[in-house]
Amino acid sequence: MSSLPNGLANDLLTFKTIFISIFLEALPFILLGVLSSSLVQLFVSEKLISRLVPRNPVLGILFACFFGVLFPICECGMVPVIRRLIAKGMPVYIAVVFILSGPILNPVVFFATYTAFRSRPEVLYSRMGLAFLAALIIGLIMYRFIRYQPLRWNLDSLYQEDENRSVQHQGWTGKTTSLFMHMSNEFFEMSKYLTLGALITALIHTFVNTGQLMAYGNGPLSSHLMMGAFAYILSICSTSDAFVASSFTGTFATGSLITFLVLGPMLDFKGTLMLLSVFKTKFVMTLGAIILIVVLTLSIGWDQLFLRSFS
């Protein structure tokens, strides 16, 4: 069997090194995220969360923005939880804020982003601050302008279905079994997208012309659009996306990395499909457009006003 040409062999070694390093760096945080998500989803009552939500719309939105700090659930497990909360009476605009803020504003993602950008603290604090502000603005927009019922299914049937299937009525044996089953299912779901993201990232770093990529990666608008597109397509879980973003440091402007880190957990291909299973198409398209406009406006503005000074 003939050996590979030196150039191709070096490229394959580079590809393998980048792929493995991204995956292994993110793996502990995926496991921690899976455990946290499973514990919350199976052992915390949605009725308890509903009782905690203030009745005042503004206070309710603010509470929802901090939901991730209290209950660390990534976007992979957020939609099923929100579906049950809506069935039990939570206003849709507050549920939307939960979906947007929870996957970013939680301790697991905070620590993962800190680890990935240990020498770039401005990335960590910009991600958390802009995610909070974006979720707050989007929540207020949804409260003010969305007046129709956006769910695909009847609330009464949803409530009855969730009551029948609720793990809260199981014994400890059933809960433990459900916990491990949920952890297993969510781990494979999350690792699938991490593997795809690490694969595409390694391919880009290995085979794409770095000089050409940097030309787009440092443009005041093109860099944000490109990283936003990457975030949507790659659909990487928020517990591991920081490690993919950190691999583009030096190639893309810092502000565009923030776009990737904020937009991805709020709006990606995988999440769009999950939202379409719960909400009407019109609502999902409207929400997606609002998320895109708000996040890009905030991240581009923050980049120009503040982050460029760190470049």
BAFI-3210 file (N, C-alpha, C; in Angstrom, 3 decimals, decimal comma, padded with zeros to 6 digits):
// residues 311
n [1|2|3|4|5|6|7|8|9|10|11|12|13|14|15|16|17|18|19|20|21|22|23|24|25|26|27|28|29|30|31|32|33|34|35|36|37|38|39|40|41|42|43|44|45|46|47|48|49|50|51|52|53|54|55|56|57|58|59|60|61|62|63|64|65|66|67|68|69|70|71|72|73|74|75|76|77|78|79|80|81|82|83|84|85|86|87|88|89|90|91|92|93|94|95|96|97|98|99|100|101|102|103|104|105|106|107|108|109|110|111|112|113|114|115|116|117|118|119|120|121|122|123|124|125|126|127|128|129|130|131|132|133|134|135|136|137|138|139|140|141|142|143|144|145|146|147|148|149|150|151|152|153|154|155|156|157|158|159|160|161|162|163|164|165|166|167|168|169|170|171|172|173|174|175|176|177|178|179|180|181|182|183|184|185|186|187|188|189|190|191|192|193|194|195|196|197|198|199|200|201|202|203|204|205|206|207|208|209|210|211|212|213|214|215|216|217|218|219|220|221|222|223|224|225|226|227|228|229|230|231|232|233|234|235|236|237|238|239|240|241|242|243|244|245|246|247|248|249|250|251|252|253|254|255|256|257|258|259|260|261|262|263|264|265|266|267|268|269|270|271|272|273|274|275|276|277|278|279|280|281|282|283|284|285|286|287|288|289|290|291|292|293|294|295|296|297|298|299|300|301|302|303|304|305|306|307|308|309|310|311]
n.u [000,844|000,737|002,313|000,908|001,095|003,368|002,255|-000,549|-000,613|000,257|-001,860|-003,993|-003,124|-003,219|-005,982|-007,014|-005,921|-007,084|-009,825|-010,050|-009,128|-011,042|-013,355|-012,692|-012,167|-014,692|-016,245|-016,404|-018,092|-020,392|-021,236|-021,676|-023,654|-025,683|-026,263|-027,179|-029,376|-031,022|-031,564|-032,999|-035,167|-036,469|-036,881|-037,692|-040,607|-042,838|-044,997|-044,060|-042,187|-043,907|-045,362|-043,426|-043,049|-043,459|-046,533|-046,675|-045,951|-043,397|-041,734|-042,009|-040,723|-038,123|-037,565|-037,627|-035,378|-033,382|-033,723|-032,044|-029,892|-030,915|-031,926|-030,148|-030,477|-029,811|-030,329|-031,209|-032,826|-034,676|-037,022|-038,970|-039,511|-040,534|-042,789|-044,426|-044,691|-046,131|-048,468|-049,377|-050,132|-048,297|-047,525|-046,974|-045,034|-043,288|-042,408|-040,995|-038,824|-037,600|-036,726|-034,828|-032,954|-032,235|-030,472|-028,023|-027,509|-026,531|-024,872|-023,210|-022,677|-021,515|-019,117|-017,967|-017,554|-015,795|-013,613|-012,910|-012,236|-010,207|-008,173|-009,429|-011,440|-013,340|-014,897|-016,410|-017,966|-019,230|-020,752|-022,579|-023,799|-024,923|-026,615|-028,476|-029,573|-030,584|-032,519|-034,278|-035,174|-036,372|-038,371|-040,001|-040,834|-042,300|-044,353|-045,616|-046,479|-047,291|-050,275|-051,828|-052,772|-050,133|-049,559|-049,357|-051,009|-053,933|-054,357|-055,592|-055,476|-052,715|-052,057|-053,361|-052,063|-049,417|-049,799|-050,503|-048,154|-046,264|-043,247|-043,272|-045,128|-044,052|-042,340|-039,234|-037,622|-038,604|-038,105|-035,309|-034,627|-035,754|-034,158|-031,566|-032,149|-032,981|-030,602|-028,911|-030,193|-030,112|-027,383|-026,380|-027,783|-026,788|-023,990|-023,883|-024,339|-022,198|-020,051|-020,450|-020,132|-017,470|-016,188|-016,741|-015,546|-012,847|-012,312|-012,569|-010,451|-008,329|-008,433|-009,426|-008,551|-006,693|-006,008|-007,969|-010,244|-009,807|-010,112|-012,856|-013,521|-012,860|-014,313|-016,571|-019,286|-019,546|-018,174|-019,809|-022,142|-021,183|-020,303|-022,712|-024,163|-022,659|-023,237|-025,981|-026,093|-024,310|-025,379|-024,571|-024,472|-025,005|-023,363|-020,952|-020,247|-018,511|-015,917|-015,607|-015,927|-013,674|-011,631|-011,585|-010,450|-008,428|-008,776|-011,367|-013,041|-013,410|-015,974|-017,644|-017,396|-018,843|-021,379|-021,733|-021,771|-023,966|-026,148|-026,319|-027,285|-029,825|-031,001|-030,894|-030,517|-031,334|-032,766|-034,790|-036,316|-037,243|-038,800|-040,764|-042,192|-043,769|-044,796|-046,732|-045,944|-045,848|-045,424|-042,907|-041,269|-041,567|-040,513|-037,888|-036,942|-037,050|-035,210|-032,844|-032,535|-032,373|-030,179|-028,034|-027,984|-027,340|-024,877|-023,212|-023,247|-022,123|-019,640|-018,496|-018,478|-017,078|-015,630|-013,756|-011,597|-010,176|-009,052]
n.v [-001,202|002,102|004,988|008,065|011,247|013,781|016,343|015,863|014,026|015,607|017,434|015,749|014,976|017,437|017,941|015,786|016,357|018,859|018,205|016,182|017,599|019,662|018,132|016,622|018,635|019,741|017,635|017,010|019,093|018,663|016,283|017,221|019,091|017,414|015,859|017,873|018,924|016,649|016,072|018,366|018,316|015,963|015,936|018,386|020,099|021,354|022,808|024,050|025,830|027,396|028,650|030,288|032,263|035,699|037,620|040,096|041,398|042,549|041,990|039,245|038,634|039,485|037,669|035,313|035,678|035,099|032,458|030,355|030,492|029,419|026,950|024,866|024,082|022,900|023,982|021,737|020,320|022,184|022,915|020,725|020,994|023,614|023,329|021,834|023,653|025,746|024,369|024,203|026,737|028,877|032,098|032,621|034,458|034,669|032,050|031,923|033,606|032,043|029,917|031,228|032,431|030,530|028,432|029,778|031,532|030,056|028,167|026,052|026,645|029,145|028,453|026,771|028,572|030,326|028,602|028,013|030,543|031,587|033,491|035,623|037,418|039,315|038,163|036,238|037,838|039,550|037,751|036,765|039,151|040,286|038,220|038,206|040,798|040,625|038,582|039,846|042,088|040,793|039,367|041,475|042,524|040,352|040,228|042,645|042,619|040,076|038,632|036,461|032,951|030,798|028,069|024,717|022,719|021,810|023,274|021,965|019,233|018,945|019,411|017,279|015,100|015,480|015,294|012,633|011,402|012,305|012,282|012,853|011,372|008,898|006,237|006,067|004,211|004,214|006,901|006,996|005,225|006,607|008,877|007,966|007,015|009,373|010,864|009,294|009,427|012,203|012,711|011,358|012,751|015,370|014,982|014,148|016,455|017,984|016,460|016,737|019,519|019,854|018,371|019,818|022,244|021,484|020,695|023,171|024,639|023,139|022,819|025,121|028,210|030,206|032,935|034,002|033,473|035,080|037,566|037,838|037,343|039,499|041,637|044,373|043,764|041,397|039,436|038,946|038,029|035,703|034,112|033,962|032,444|030,070|029,346|028,789|026,633|024,658|024,016|023,498|022,351|024,529|024,052|023,339|024,905|027,044|026,096|025,449|028,008|029,273|028,190|029,700|032,061|034,797|034,354|035,207|038,252|039,410|040,307|038,960|036,384|036,563|036,915|034,342|032,866|033,855|033,906|031,237|029,347|030,455|030,460|028,043|025,392|022,858|023,648|025,140|023,169|021,809|023,793|024,110|021,819|022,380|025,029|027,128|027,542|030,203|031,664|030,687|031,498|034,272|034,710|033,801|035,738|038,039|037,361|037,167|039,815|041,339|040,166|040,434|043,233|044,055|042,705|043,610|046,373|046,408|045,335|047,337|049,518|048,695|046,118|046,135|047,491|045,611|044,016]
n.w [000,000|-001,001|000,386|001,654|-000,041|001,174|001,659|001,784|003,863|005,993|006,070|006,782|009,314|010,623|010,411|011,937|014,457|015,134|015,077|017,101|019,345|019,675|020,160|022,479|024,341|024,646|025,548|028,460|029,312|027,886|029,094|031,713|031,180|030,175|032,458|034,257|032,830|032,657|035,359|036,134|034,333|035,023|037,767|038,747|039,250|036,795|037,633|039,915|038,823|037,291|039,322|040,356|038,497|038,008|037,860|036,672|033,481|032,657|034,856|034,754|032,331|032,948|035,013|033,518|031,958|033,743|034,133|033,250|035,002|037,295|036,459|034,728|031,583|028,388|024,934|023,630|025,371|026,139|024,666|024,933|027,712|027,875|026,322|028,013|030,108|028,918|028,415|030,984|031,589|031,351|029,998|026,491|025,585|027,740|027,877|025,484|026,068|028,024|026,382|024,823|026,586|028,548|027,491|027,345|029,531|031,862|034,489|033,512|030,800|031,156|032,527|030,616|028,486|029,724|030,096|027,438|026,473|028,130|028,200|027,110|028,485|027,779|025,824|027,167|029,006|027,235|025,767|027,719|028,606|026,218|025,459|027,546|027,227|024,590|024,848|026,623|025,114|022,908|024,225|025,159|022,700|021,704|023,602|023,137|020,435|019,463|019,177|018,596|018,964|019,092|019,205|017,906|018,806|020,747|023,934|026,127|025,462|025,372|028,055|029,354|028,196|029,101|031,856|032,093|031,289|033,014|034,880|037,509|038,856|039,141|040,952|042,897|041,623|038,998|038,370|038,503|036,463|034,297|034,418|033,655|031,118|029,857|030,049|028,468|025,923|025,454|025,531|023,246|021,312|021,602|021,286|018,692|017,148|018,038|017,075|014,302|014,078|014,989|013,027|010,606|011,293|011,615|008,992|007,673|008,822|007,904|005,085|003,851|002,374|004,372|004,252|002,524|004,008|006,233|005,099|004,788|007,392|008,985|008,208|008,808|008,586|007,040|008,505|010,726|009,488|008,280|010,473|011,809|009,971|010,089|012,733|012,595|010,787|011,828|014,340|017,039|020,405|023,206|025,359|024,335|022,171|022,488|022,327|019,678|018,592|019,705|018,233|015,978|016,663|015,871|013,203|012,680|013,524|016,909|017,606|015,783|016,675|019,000|017,902|016,838|019,243|020,627|018,829|017,854|019,978|020,225|017,701|015,451|013,002|013,966|016,269|015,059|013,765|016,025|017,244|015,295|015,688|017,808|017,662|015,410|011,915|010,938|013,304|014,139|012,002|012,223|014,800|014,363|012,541|014,141|016,165|014,645|013,661|016,061|017,475|015,611|015,346|017,974|018,417|016,315|016,830|019,440|018,837|017,215|018,957|021,211|021,269|019,181|020,122|021,524|019,669]
ca.u [000,000|001,596|002,123|000,288|002,016|003,672|001,301|-001,831|-000,412|000,284|-003,224|-004,800|-002,687|-003,783|-007,423|-007,265|-005,563|-008,104|-011,095|-009,999|-008,967|-012,337|-014,307|-012,314|-012,337|-016,114|-016,919|-016,811|-019,193|-021,585|-021,663|-022,227|-024,913|-026,661|-026,673|-027,973|-030,634|-031,845|-032,027|-034,029|-036,349|-037,156|-037,121|-038,236|-041,971|-043,180|-045,939|-043,255|-041,642|-045,021|-045,719|-042,361|-043,060|-044,301|-047,663|-046,373|-045,254|-041,988|-041,044|-041,995|-039,667|-036,844|-037,380|-037,332|-033,997|-032,501|-034,152|-030,919|-029,046|-031,538|-032,170|-029,262|-030,928|-029,367|-031,430|-031,707|-033,879|-035,507|-038,323|-039,951|-039,892|-041,367|-044,065|-045,241|-044,997|-047,225|-049,673|-049,814|-050,580|-047,299|-047,686|-046,048|-043,903|-042,336|-041,829|-040,009|-037,630|-036,959|-036,059|-033,704|-031,939|-031,820|-029,304|-026,783|-027,300|-026,523|-023,503|-022,420|-022,223|-020,603|-017,817|-017,419|-017,062|-014,607|-012,515|-012,514|-011,686|-009,608|-007,363|-010,257|-012,630|-014,347|-015,799|-017,329|-018,920|-020,036|-021,750|-023,618|-024,523|-025,736|-027,675|-029,509|-030,229|-031,342|-033,704|-035,180|-035,773|-037,249|-039,540|-040,862|-041,432|-043,312|-045,476|-046,313|-047,003|-047,842|-051,576|-052,556|-052,375|-049,149|-049,317|-049,938|-051,957|-054,872|-053,736|-056,174|-054,931|-051,322|-051,993|-053,749|-050,997|-048,264|-050,144|-050,470|-046,802|-045,354|-042,391|-043,481|-045,989|-043,341|-041,556|-037,815|-037,053|-038,983|-037,416|-033,902|-034,563|-036,017|-032,997|-030,486|-032,609|-032,940|-029,194|-028,382|-030,762|-029,655|-025,953|-026,175|-028,321|-025,878|-022,682|-024,027|-024,141|-020,826|-019,182|-020,606|-019,524|-016,012|-015,758|-016,758|-014,543|-011,531|-012,182|-012,347|-009,102|-007,325|-008,472|-009,860|-007,494|-006,798|-005,980|-009,279|-011,199|-009,573|-010,631|-014,267|-013,653|-012,612|-015,187|-017,500|-020,582|-019,413|-017,736|-020,981|-023,045|-020,595|-020,348|-024,122|-024,525|-022,030|-023,975|-027,263|-025,898|-023,630|-026,342|-023,822|-025,057|-024,397|-022,347|-019,700|-019,990|-017,413|-014,652|-015,566|-015,700|-012,305|-010,706|-011,581|-009,781|-007,336|-009,278|-012,556|-013,048|-014,005|-017,408|-018,349|-017,443|-019,973|-022,571|-021,807|-022,065|-025,287|-027,180|-026,425|-028,237|-031,159|-031,560|-030,117|-031,342|-031,916|-033,767|-035,922|-037,141|-037,907|-039,842|-041,846|-042,993|-044,615|-045,441|-047,115|-044,848|-045,825|-044,831|-041,485|-040,591|-041,546|-039,556|-036,550|-036,564|-036,803|-033,946|-031,744|-032,366|-031,950|-028,828|-027,065|-027,899|-026,614|-023,491|-022,466|-023,086|-021,167|-018,340|-017,959|-018,312|-016,261|-014,742|-012,665|-010,434|-009,432|-008,508]
ca.v [000,000|003,271|006,011|009,296|012,368|014,502|017,424|015,304|013,419|016,703|017,956|014,788|015,062|018,681|017,724|014,889|017,045|019,875|017,530|015,507|018,575|020,314|017,181|016,249|019,810|019,983|016,446|017,120|020,044|017,976|015,355|018,015|019,651|016,327|015,526|018,981|018,976|015,490|016,224|019,407|017,920|014,819|016,051|019,702|020,201|022,531|023,596|024,884|026,913|028,285|029,455|031,249|033,318|036,844|037,891|041,312|040,996|042,957|041,188|037,875|038,545|039,559|036,380|034,314|035,877|034,469|031,071|029,451|030,503|028,533|025,625|024,755|023,169|023,383|024,137|020,422|019,876|023,305|022,956|019,850|021,558|024,785|022,812|021,462|024,856|026,437|023,569|024,434|028,103|029,934|032,906|032,233|035,384|034,305|030,778|032,223|034,128|030,864|029,179|032,000|032,758|029,367|027,708|030,560|032,108|029,036|027,976|025,134|027,395|030,180|027,849|026,284|029,731|030,792|027,675|028,153|031,882|031,953|034,708|036,654|037,560|040,158|037,287|035,650|038,804|040,043|036,716|036,722|040,410|040,457|037,211|038,709|041,961|040,176|037,860|040,844|042,867|039,911|039,101|042,663|042,603|039,299|040,619|043,810|042,500|038,761|038,567|035,246|031,713|030,252|026,638|023,820|021,776|022,303|023,298|020,971|017,923|018,946|019,292|015,934|014,194|015,632|014,772|011,180|010,917|013,001|011,444|013,193|010,369|007,635|005,995|006,359|003,307|004,734|008,159|006,709|004,652|007,695|009,764|007,410|006,967|010,740|011,222|008,579|009,988|013,575|012,687|011,000|013,843|016,505|014,622|014,055|017,782|018,388|015,757|017,389|020,838|019,699|017,874|020,923|023,224|020,940|020,760|024,570|025,033|022,353|022,852|026,419|029,200|031,045|034,340|034,377|033,433|036,250|038,745|037,923|037,216|040,753|042,679|044,847|043,116|040,047|038,501|038,602|037,224|034,388|033,344|033,678|031,309|028,886|028,987|028,191|025,349|023,672|023,614|022,905|022,612|025,682|023,617|023,021|025,755|027,978|025,490|025,624|029,434|029,648|027,751|030,735|033,252|035,158|034,300|036,058|039,316|039,007|040,569|037,918|035,205|036,804|036,591|032,879|032,336|034,298|033,528|029,786|028,721|031,030|030,187|027,161|024,501|021,852|024,312|025,515|021,972|021,527|024,814|023,827|020,712|022,913|026,272|027,278|027,972|031,668|032,135|030,332|032,370|035,617|034,681|033,696|037,036|038,962|036,959|037,520|041,269|041,840|039,697|041,067|044,659|044,193|042,239|044,527|047,617|046,180|045,138|048,619|050,465|048,233|044,966|046,405|047,992|044,476|043,255]
ca.w [000,000|-001,140|001,411|001,200|-000,266|002,411|001,872|002,217|005,188|006,971|006,160|007,548|010,706|011,138|010,544|013,069|015,702|015,423|015,362|018,406|020,423|019,897|020,735|023,847|025,207|024,885|026,080|029,879|029,475|027,382|030,141|032,809|030,710|030,103|033,823|034,790|032,097|033,007|036,736|036,166|033,577|035,616|039,204|039,086|038,760|036,015|038,430|040,793|038,005|036,939|040,501|040,604|037,479|038,395|036,979|035,917|032,249|032,634|035,864|034,260|031,313|033,661|035,682|032,499|031,522|034,727|034,285|033,059|036,190|038,269|035,894|033,564|030,540|027,083|023,989|023,213|026,271|026,550|023,999|025,590|029,008|027,625|025,825|029,174|030,880|028,224|028,652|032,354|031,781|031,219|028,782|025,427|025,475|028,782|027,461|024,442|026,733|028,609|025,313|024,315|027,588|029,319|026,988|027,427|030,854|032,916|035,000|032,689|029,616|031,662|032,814|029,343|027,745|030,460|029,810|026,033|026,243|029,415|028,045|026,472|029,334|027,134|025,079|028,146|029,536|026,124|025,445|028,736|028,628|025,021|025,481|028,456|026,616|023,423|025,325|027,204|024,023|022,133|025,066|025,140|021,360|021,597|024,449|022,572|019,073|019,123|019,820|018,225|019,651|018,152|019,364|016,909|019,398|021,754|025,259|027,012|025,123|025,791|029,503|029,734|027,770|029,977|033,164|032,009|031,074|033,922|035,708|038,911|039,463|039,221|042,141|042,733|040,615|037,688|038,141|038,227|035,115|033,360|034,436|032,841|029,721|029,350|029,904|027,303|024,695|025,238|025,225|021,845|020,497|021,666|020,750|017,233|016,573|018,338|016,129|013,005|014,170|015,060|011,714|009,642|011,723|011,286|007,530|007,310|009,225|007,189|003,625|003,328|002,318|005,575|003,878|001,976|005,111|007,086|004,411|005,160|008,837|009,694|007,691|009,850|008,425|006,485|009,536|011,542|008,669|008,063|011,715|012,063|009,116|010,682|013,947|012,215|010,111|012,668|015,380|018,144|021,722|023,864|026,320|023,651|021,008|022,753|021,903|018,227|018,343|020,073|017,186|014,941|017,166|014,982|011,834|012,661|014,521|018,181|017,592|015,035|017,554|019,895|017,112|016,811|020,580|021,066|017,858|017,708|020,901|020,068|016,384|014,587|012,194|014,854|017,099|014,212|013,585|017,297|017,426|014,358|016,208|018,880|017,262|014,010|011,047|010,914|014,548|014,140|011,051|012,816|015,910|013,794|011,975|015,261|016,791|013,748|013,622|017,379|017,808|014,722|015,692|019,233|018,316|015,444|017,571|020,528|018,201|016,764|020,059|022,337|021,076|018,238|020,882|022,051|018,544]
c.u [000,879|001,273|001,522|001,348|002,190|002,648|-000,028|-001,723|-000,401|-001,107|-004,107|-004,419|-003,242|-005,282|-007,735|-006,994|-006,630|-009,419|-011,104|-009,917|-010,289|-013,295|-013,972|-012,444|-013,793|-016,800|-017,297|-018,006|-020,490|-022,128|-022,295|-023,568|-026,021|-027,175|-027,569|-029,346|-031,570|-032,398|-033,158|-035,303|-037,147|-037,533|-037,643|-039,609|-042,182|-044,170|-045,183|-042,694|-042,732|-045,408|-044,678|-042,407|-043,967|-045,420|-047,446|-045,543|-043,758|-041,184|-040,956|-040,903|-038,291|-036,545|-036,978|-035,900|-033,007|-032,813|-032,975|-029,991|-029,578|-031,652|-031,349|-029,715|-030,463|-030,555|-032,010|-032,861|-034,873|-036,910|-039,337|-040,428|-040,851|-042,739|-044,991|-045,619|-046,130|-048,530|-050,236|-050,047|-049,556|-047,555|-046,602|-044,836|-042,854|-041,644|-040,754|-038,715|-036,880|-036,140|-034,779|-032,588|-031,388|-030,583|-027,982|-026,494|-027,411|-025,085|-022,632|-021,839|-021,252|-019,208|-017,166|-016,835|-015,816|-013,402|-012,000|-011,825|-011,039|-008,821|-008,132|-011,539|-013,718|-015,337|-016,846|-018,391|-019,785|-021,115|-022,900|-024,457|-025,431|-026,859|-028,821|-030,288|-031,086|-032,616|-034,739|-035,907|-036,760|-038,516|-040,526|-041,548|-042,553|-044,550|-046,307|-047,038|-047,623|-049,144|-052,342|-052,009|-051,428|-048,940|-049,991|-051,074|-052,848|-054,252|-054,282|-055,616|-053,471|-051,205|-052,307|-052,666|-049,814|-048,550|-050,057|-049,051|-045,819|-044,571|-042,602|-044,334|-045,299|-042,665|-040,087|-037,164|-037,353|-038,260|-035,945|-033,721|-034,768|-034,827|-031,906|-030,889|-032,542|-031,505|-028,596|-028,873|-030,208|-028,171|-025,702|-026,704|-027,343|-024,530|-022,722|-023,762|-022,751|-019,856|-019,243|-019,936|-018,008|-015,451|-015,676|-015,698|-013,142|-011,286|-011,874|-010,908|-008,031|-007,271|-008,929|-008,703|-007,655|-006,826|-007,314|-010,329|-011,054|-010,104|-012,102|-014,419|-013,418|-013,423|-016,199|-018,880|-020,450|-019,008|-018,906|-021,940|-022,497|-020,663|-021,783|-024,613|-023,921|-022,833|-025,279|-027,077|-025,315|-024,522|-025,656|-024,465|-024,295|-023,348|-021,000|-019,357|-018,830|-016,077|-014,494|-015,259|-014,257|-011,290|-010,627|-010,959|-008,560|-007,737|-010,478|-012,451|-013,793|-015,514|-018,196|-018,390|-018,593|-021,285|-022,794|-022,300|-023,444|-026,385|-027,395|-027,409|-029,660|-031,821|-030,587|-031,060|-032,058|-033,027|-034,995|-036,867|-037,910|-039,028|-041,035|-042,724|-043,979|-045,426|-045,790|-045,959|-044,720|-045,129|-043,327|-040,702|-040,484|-040,518|-038,130|-036,059|-036,241|-035,481|-032,769|-031,475|-031,811|-030,518|-027,784|-026,892|-027,068|-025,143|-022,648|-022,227|-022,054|-019,751|-017,714|-017,647|-017,264|-015,210|-013,584|-011,418|-009,602|-008,736|-007,047]
c.v [001,253|004,292|007,259|010,347|013,175|015,596|016,925|014,685|014,485|017,303|017,041|014,805|016,320|018,534|016,880|015,582|018,052|019,225|016,930|016,528|019,287|019,375|016,878|017,420|020,008|018,839|016,559|018,030|019,483|017,048|016,105|018,623|018,621|015,973|016,613|019,033|017,851|015,610|017,243|018,925|016,833|015,008|017,417|019,840|021,479|023,423|024,535|026,080|027,911|029,181|030,535|032,435|034,459|037,082|039,151|040,952|041,330|042,144|039,727|037,666|038,591|038,253|035,316|034,438|035,196|032,987|030,096|029,393|029,518|027,101|025,455|023,679|023,724|023,412|022,808|019,947|020,951|023,246|021,998|020,380|022,725|024,366|022,456|022,691|025,651|025,694|023,803|025,910|029,201|030,735|032,586|033,155|035,107|032,990|030,989|032,743|032,997|030,131|029,899|032,168|031,534|028,667|028,463|030,994|031,041|028,712|027,084|025,873|028,502|029,599|027,336|027,439|030,307|029,913|027,849|029,488|032,411|033,262|035,854|036,850|038,427|039,328|036,697|036,657|039,418|039,038|036,755|038,005|040,595|039,430|037,653|039,843|041,548|039,464|038,832|041,625|042,015|039,591|040,262|042,814|041,580|039,668|041,720|043,490|041,139|038,570|037,279|034,037|030,930|028,734|025,828|022,997|022,463|022,202|022,217|019,582|017,819|018,722|017,871|014,926|014,261|015,146|013,248|010,637|011,454|012,033|011,727|012,140|009,015|007,497|006,266|005,450|003,808|006,031|007,926|006,138|005,733|008,644|009,244|007,305|008,360|011,184|010,571|009,189|011,380|013,618|012,376|012,088|015,007|016,190|014,487|015,402|018,328|017,743|016,415|018,757|020,778|019,240|019,016|021,964|022,760|020,979|022,190|024,982|024,330|022,667|024,194|027,408|030,196|032,531|034,821|034,425|034,660|037,529|038,949|038,007|038,478|041,909|043,091|044,214|041,661|039,032|038,043|037,703|035,810|033,535|033,055|032,505|030,014|028,407|028,283|026,793|024,293|023,152|022,912|023,285|023,727|025,298|023,362|023,978|026,722|027,420|025,543|027,085|029,829|029,226|028,762|032,038|033,560|035,122|035,222|037,097|038,859|039,194|039,497|036,610|035,336|036,512|035,090|032,331|032,733|033,793|032,019|029,125|029,247|030,620|029,328|026,181|023,463|022,470|024,726|024,338|021,644|022,527|024,558|022,671|021,176|024,124|026,271|027,871|029,494|032,225|031,870|031,228|033,795|035,703|034,623|035,015|038,038|038,647|037,410|039,015|041,791|041,434|040,360|042,547|044,863|043,820|043,150|045,859|047,499|046,011|046,475|049,567|050,028|047,185|045,230|046,897|046,862|043,711|043,623]
c.w [000,000|-000,054|000,801|000,904|001,010|002,709|002,383|003,594|006,276|007,164|006,999|009,025|011,365|011,388|011,779|014,402|016,103|015,822|016,768|019,534|020,725|020,605|022,194|024,814|025,591|025,614|027,559|030,095|028,901|028,460|031,312|032,415|030,636|031,485|034,407|034,144|032,521|034,417|036,830|035,501|034,281|037,080|039,648|038,449|037,965|036,765|039,366|040,027|037,648|038,105|040,773|039,650|037,919|037,379|036,149|034,689|032,253|033,644|035,429|033,223|031,969|034,385|034,684|031,995|032,469|034,927|034,190|034,256|037,223|037,764|034,618|032,578|029,203|026,126|023,533|024,097|026,649|025,959|024,627|026,942|028,822|027,125|026,989|030,004|030,241|028,454|030,048|032,647|031,650|029,942|027,761|025,377|026,549|028,431|026,401|025,058|027,426|027,559|024,872|025,339|028,309|028,802|027,094|028,851|031,930|033,295|034,125|031,483|030,030|031,854|031,535|028,533|028,406|030,143|028,389|025,752|027,527|029,329|027,403|027,286|028,706|026,327|026,016|028,573|028,430|025,757|026,445|028,729|027,421|024,960|026,383|027,812|025,423|023,848|025,894|026,105|023,238|022,919|025,060|023,781|021,224|022,411|023,805|021,269|018,733|019,892|019,502|018,984|018,733|018,222|018,267|017,488|020,429|023,143|026,181|026,732|025,517|027,298|029,946|029,383|028,723|031,385|033,170|031,942|032,106|034,797|037,188|039,621|039,580|040,577|041,860|041,708|039,214|037,366|037,793|036,833|034,060|033,270|033,513|031,371|029,092|029,123|028,666|026,002|024,407|024,914|023,754|020,910|020,446|021,026|019,233|016,582|016,876|017,359|014,755|013,008|014,204|013,717|010,700|009,991|011,366|009,776|007,071|007,614|008,398|005,703|003,026|003,401|003,469|005,229|003,349|003,077|006,002|006,437|004,725|006,679|009,619|009,142|008,741|009,769|007,984|007,543|010,393|010,757|008,484|009,327|012,136|011,244|009,639|011,892|013,605|011,643|011,044|013,787|016,558|019,462|022,425|024,895|025,658|022,518|021,225|022,273|020,385|017,902|018,636|019,015|016,045|015,429|016,296|013,523|011,675|013,765|015,769|018,187|016,866|015,822|018,550|019,175|017,076|018,154|021,094|020,124|017,808|018,659|020,773|018,758|015,586|013,900|013,050|015,705|016,315|014,023|014,867|017,560|016,518|014,820|017,270|018,417|015,777|013,212|011,024|012,151|014,561|013,191|011,588|013,933|015,379|013,231|013,081|015,933|015,942|013,769|014,946|017,679|016,923|015,055|016,955|019,083|017,429|016,152|018,685|019,984|017,836|017,928|021,076|021,950|020,134|018,951|021,462|020,940|018,301]
res [m|s|s|l|p|n|g|l|a|n|d|l|l|t|f|k|t|i|f|i|s|i|f|l|e|a|l|p|f|i|l|l|g|v|l|s|s|s|l|v|q|l|f|v|s|e|k|l|i|s|r|l|v|p|r|n|p|v|l|g|i|l|f|a|c|f|f|g|v|l|f|p|i|c|e|c|g|m|v|p|v|i|r|r|l|i|a|k|g|m|p|v|y|i|a|v|v|f|i|l|s|g|p|i|l|n|p|v|v|f|f|a|t|y|t|a|f|r|s|r|p|e|v|l|y|s|r|m|g|l|a|f|l|a|a|l|i|i|g|l|i|m|y|r|f|i|r|y|q|p|l|r|w|n|l|d|s|l|y|q|e|d|e|n|r|s|v|q|h|q|g|w|t|g|k|t|t|s|l|f|m|h|m|s|n|e|f|f|e|m|s|k|y|l|t|l|g|a|l|i|t|a|l|i|h|t|f|v|n|t|g|q|l|m|a|y|g|n|g|p|l|s|s|h|l|m|m|g|a|f|a|y|i|l|s|i|c|s|t|s|d|a|f|v|a|s|s|f|t|g|t|f|a|t|g|s|l|i|t|f|l|v|l|g|p|m|l|d|f|k|g|t|l|m|l|l|s|v|f|k|t|k|f|v|m|t|l|g|a|i|i|l|i|v|v|l|t|l|s|i|g|w|d|q|l|f|l|r|s|f|s]
***
